[in-house]
């Protein structure tokens, strides 16, 4: 990972979430449920209302990489 990757972390994370949800025909809420998170966390993250902890991002990553 390079410094630029870290600077673009939010955009890349959101891109992966969108791609996963489109490819799997699921909502952000369904993704959150699969990751054991409250749906509002993902919805608000995708709307730029909140950030997510590294733990939450790792939970999403575990689902997305499957």
N, C-alpha and C positions, 0 to 999 in steps of 0.2 A: 504494500500500500504506500502510496506517495502522498505528500502534503496536499496536492490538488484533489486527490480522491477524498480526503477528509473534508476539504472545503466544500465538496459537492455531495456530501453524504446524504443530506435530506432529499435532494433531487433524485439521486440514484435509488434511494430507498423507496421513495414514492413511485418511481418508474417501475421497480420490481413488483410492488404491491399491485399497481394497476394491471401490469401484464399478467400476473398470476390470477387476479380476479377475472379478467377478460378471458384468458385461456381456459379457466375452469368454470366459467359462467356462474360465479358466486358474488355475493355482495361483500362489501367491507365488513359488515356486521357478521356475516357467516365466517369470514376469515378470522375475525377477532375471537369468535366463539371457539373455533378450532384451536386457536393459540392459547385459550384459557384466559382471555382478556375481556374486559367490558367493551361492548361494541362502540360506546361513545369515545373510547380512547383512540381507536383507529379512525373513526369518522372525523373527530376533531383534529387529529394529526394530518389527515388528508386535506382538511380545510385550512391548514396553517394556523389553527387556534391554539394548539399546544404542541409541545415536543414530546418525545418518548424517551424513557430511560434506556440505557444499553440493555438491560434485562428484557424489557418489552420488545426491543428490536430483535434480540436474539430469539425470543419466542416466535416472532413472526418469521424469522429466517428459517427456523426449524421446520415450519409448515411449508414455506415456499420452496425449500430445497427438496422436498419429498417427491 
